Amino acid sequence: MIFDKWRIGSLELKNRMVRSGTSEFASDCAGRPTDFLQRMYVELARGGVGLIMTGYAFIREDGRSDNDQNGIHADELVPAWHDMTDAVHTAAPDCKIAMQLVHGGRQCKPDTVTDTLAPSAVRDPRAGITPREMTVDEIWQMIEAFGQAATRVKEAGFDALQIHAAHGYLISQFISPHTNRRTDEWGGNVRKRARFFVEVFRQCRRELGEDYPILAKLNCTDFLASGITPEEAGEIGEILAGEGLQAIELSAWMYEAEPGLSPSRKVDPKPEEEGYFLNEARIIRRIIPAPVPVGLCGGIRSLTAISRLLDDERLDFISMSRPFIAEPDLGNRLKAGQARAACNSCNECLEGKRHPIVSCPPIQEGRLYERIGHPEWA
């Protein structure tokens, strides 16, 4: 099934491989894509992936998590992003690209945001920050900002939009009972905690029209005792599906949770262990209406596991990040018979000393294929 065509609303995709949104640390200080980032996306497009998700793009200056993060917060950024989407579509007309929208909330670094906003004033122990609780007026202003950013996404030539509602960023903070302690109409039970997400989606839909594809990235679990449960995540997915959300990518984790449980675990999984969040995804897949495509990221490496996830587990697509950092042409390689990604989750691509550009040193230095006995071929 991995090479089968499928649809996200009006958008037809050539296969079921998605390059999961990953912070590339390769935009300039204003949020514009660099030449390096454009080359990275073009290489991915030529490499056989069906859909590219950009690294998360902040929608307002007070939602920036990193200095070299993608941005879509101002109209003057649209031409630069349009140049990039044009380059991708020219290089591989059958490859689609979506922009991932985010506001960092309390997970914005102190050196990027001075007035940190969140649904509730719950301290982030990792950043050492206690955010300011948003007023109701500020909530509605933020919803409007998401809609304005969505308009820029469409104007920039992207094929789809993904709303980042995972990993402890602002929408995830509203969804999670760990970070949302509000007692008004924006907090409390699951439906009230989901309201911000719903209103963001509605605003994006109003701006983009009925036919433009909108996806979301959603946490299965926060990996915190007081965080979201898979059952709650399923209910939220069901609510958004009822609103017209057209696909859901499942992930997990918040920044203050155990680092070893993150989507970028430093563990090379065996085929039977691939899909870190599969148990949670099974619960959610049973709740979300079947017509809505659901995909999974986290530790997926082999064709054996991919086939199991798509055929046996009834998932609709799979998302990978680090394997595409190591092998941007992984889609072509798998189609030609390579059984497994070369990536062994060493995490050298994500080490701080490698910033501002995410890359795979073992590949660049000729170490990876040799180290794991994996066949290297052009």
N, C-alpha and C positions, 0 to 999 in steps of 0.2 A: 504493500500500500504506500510506501514512502514516496514512490515515484508517480503516484496517481494525482491527477488534477483535483482541485477542490475549490470551494468558494467561500469568501467572507462577504456576505451580502452581494453586491454587484461586482466584486473583484474576483477574477479567476486567477488561481495560482497554479504554477506548473508542477509543484510537488509539495510534500507535507513537511519540508524542512524549513525552519525559521531560525534566522540568526537572532538570538535573544538580545534585547537591549543591553548594552555594556558601556560604561563610561570609558571612552577612549582617551580622555585627558589630552585632546588634540584640537581644541578650539582656542581662539585667541581670547584675550582678556575681555572682549566685548561679546563673546558667545558665537562669533562667526566661525564656520568651518575652515580649517587650514587646508593647504594643498595636500598635506599628508593624509588628512582625514578623507578628502575626496578620493585619493588614490586607493585608500583602504576599502572604501565602499565599492569602487569600480572593480577592484580585485575580487571582492566577495561576489559581486554580481556576475562576473565572468566565471566564477568558480562553481556555479551550479545551484546555489541556494535559491529557494523559491521566494522568500520574503526576508528583507533586511529590516530589523528594528534599529533605529539609531540609538546611540547613548542618550540618556535622559536629558531633556532640554528644559531649562527653567523658564517659567512663564512670567515671572516678575523678578526684579532685582533682589527683593527680600526673600526669594526662594532659591537662591543660588547656593549649592552645597560645596562647589569647588571653583577655584579661580579660572581653571581652564575647561570648564563645563560647557556643553552646548547650550545655546540660548535661542529663544524664539519670542522674546519679551518686547521687541520693538520692530516697527515696520521696516526700518532701514536694514534689518537682517535678511529680509525676504530675498533680495536679489542674489546674495551669496549662496543661500540654500537652494535657490532655483538653479544656479549654475551647477551645483552638486547633483541635484536630481536629474538634470539634463544629461550630465556625464554618465550617470548610472543607466539611464534609459537608452542612451546611445550605445553604450558598451554591451548591454544585454537587454534588449527590449522585452524579453519574457520574464525578467526579474522585477519584482515589485519592492518598493521601499516605503516604510512608514516612519513617522516621527513619534517618539515617546515623550509625552508631556509630564512635567512634574513640578511640584513646589516642595522644597525640602522641609518646611516646617521647623521643628526643633532639631532636625538633623543637619541644619546648616552650620558650617564651621564658624567659630568666633571671628576669624580673620576675613570672612566673606560677608557676614550679616551682623549688624549691631543690635537690631530690634528683632529678636527671634519670636516668631508667632507659632501658636499651636492651639488645638481645641481646648486644652486645659494646661494649667501651669504645673506640669509633671516634669521633674528634673530628669535630664538625660545624663546618666552617670558617665557615659563614655566621653561625651563632649564637655561635661562639667557645667552644663547650661540648664537654667530653669527658664523656660520660655514664658512669654506673656500670653495669657488667655485671650483669644480673639473675641471681639464684640460681635454682635449680630450684624451690625452694619459692615464690619470688616469681612465677615463670612460672605455676605452677598457681593461685596467688591471683589473678593477672591474668585467667586464663581464667574463673575463677569470677565475677570482676567483670563481664566481658562478658556472662555469662549472666544475672546479676542485672539489668543494664541492659536486656537484651532483654526480661525480664519486665515492666519498667516501660514499655517501648515499647508492648507489647500492652495493658497496663492503661490507657495513655493514649489508646487508641483509634486508633492508627495501623493502616493497612491492611497494612503490610509493614515489613520491616527490611532495611537495607543495611549490610553490614560493609565499612568502609573499609580496603582492603588495598592502597592506592595512595599515590602522592605522597610517599613517604618517611616516613610515620607508622609507628607501632610494628609493625603486622603487615607492612607493606611492608619494614620494617627486618629482620624475621626472614626474609622471603622472599629478600631481596637478598644476594648474596655480598659486596657492597661493605660492608654494615653488619653482616652476621652472620659473624663469624670463629670461631664456637664449634666445638669438636671433640667435644662430647658428642652426645646424641641429639636435640638441638635445632639442630644446625648441621652443615654439610658438604655432602652431595649435595642435589639438589633436593628429594627426598622428606623428608629430615630438616629442611631449611629451611622446608618447607611444613607441618611438624608443628604448629607453634603456630597457624597459620591453621586447620588441620583441627580441632584441639582446641577452638578458639574456636567454630567452626561447630557442632561436636557439642554443646557446652554450650548454645549458643543453641537448638539444635533440641530438646534435652531440656527446656528451660524453656518453649518455645513450643508444643510438640506438632508432629505430623507435617504438619498442614494449613496452618500459618501460613507465608506466603511469606518466604523469606530470599534476598536478592540479595547481590552483592559488587561492589565497584569494585576493579579489578585493573590494575596497571601492565603495559603492553606492553613497556616498556623504561624504565630509569632515566635514560637519556642520560648514563651514566657508563661508562667503559671497563671498570671492574670490577663493573658492575651486572648486573641481570637481563637476559637475552636474550629475544626473542620466543618462541624455542623452549622455553625454561624456563618462561615465562609460560603457554604452551600446556599444558605438562605439569602445572603447578600447577592450571590451570583444569580439566584433565581429572581430576585427583585429586579436586578439590572437587565436580565434577559427579558423580563416582562416589559421593560422600558424600551427595548429594541437594541440593546447591546449585541454586537454581531459575532464576537468571539472572545474567549477568556483564556489567558495564559496563566497557569498556576505556578506559583513559586512559594517561598516561605522565608521567615527570619526577619528580625529587626536588628539594628546595629548594636543594641545593648544586650542582645541575647548571646548565648555561648558561641564564640567565633567558630568553633569546630562544627557547628550545625549550619553554617551559612551555605548558600547555593554554590559557593566557590571553595568547596572542601578540598583540603590537601590530601585526598585519598583517591587512588586509582581503583575504581570499582570493578569487581568481577561482573560478567554479564547478568547474573542473577541478582546483583546488588544495584544495578543501574536504575536511576529514577529515585532520587533521594526521598521524594515526597509522594511516592506512589500510594502508600496506605491512606494518606489524607485525601489524595486525588480520587480514590475509589469512592469515598464517602460523598465527595462533592459532585462527582459525575452522576451519581444516583439521584441527586437533588435537582441539578440544573436541567432544564428541558432538553431532550435529545437533539432537537434541530440546531441548537446553539453549539458551534464547535468549541471544544475544550482541548487545550494542549498542556504539556508539562515540560518544565525545564529541570535541570539539576542532575549532573552525573550521568548523562546519556552518552554512550561512546560507540556501541557496536550495532551492526545491522540485526544481530540476533535479538538484542533488547528492543530495538526500534520496532521490529516486527511484532514482538510480544505486546508492546505498549499500544500499537495501533490495531492489531488484530484481536488479541485476547482481552485487553483492558478497555477497549472501545474509546480510546482517545482519538482525536481527529488530527493532531499534528504534534510534532516534537520540536523543542527549542534547545539550541546549544549556543554556547558562547566561546569558552576556551578552546574547544576543538577547531573553531573557525579562526581563532587567533593563530593557532599552530599551522592550520592548513586551510587557507581561504578557499582553496579549490576542493574542499572535502566533498561537496555535493557531486562533482564530477568523478572524484575518486571512488566514492561508494557506488555510483552508477556503473563504473567500469570494473567493479569487482573487489575493491578493497573492503575487507570485512570489518575493519575497526578504525576509529580515529587514532592518529598517532599520539594525541594529547594524553599524558599520564597524570594530569592534575598536579604537577609540581608547583604551580602557582608563581613561578618566576615571572610570568607575564603581569602579575598584579603587585609585585613588590614595589615599595615606595621609591626605591632608587631607580626604577625603570620609568617613572613618570618624567615628563608629562605625556609620554606616548606609550600606550599599551602595545606590547610586541611579545614574541616568543623567542627568547635568547637561545634555548636549546636547538630550535630550528635554524636560526640565523647562524649559529656557530657550528652547525653540523653534528650536534651531539644527540638529538632525540632519536632519530631512526636507529642510529648505532646502539644507543643505550638500551632500547627496548626490543631490538631485534625485529623492528617493523620494516617492511620493504619500502624503500624509497624509489619512486619512479616519477617521471615527468608526465 
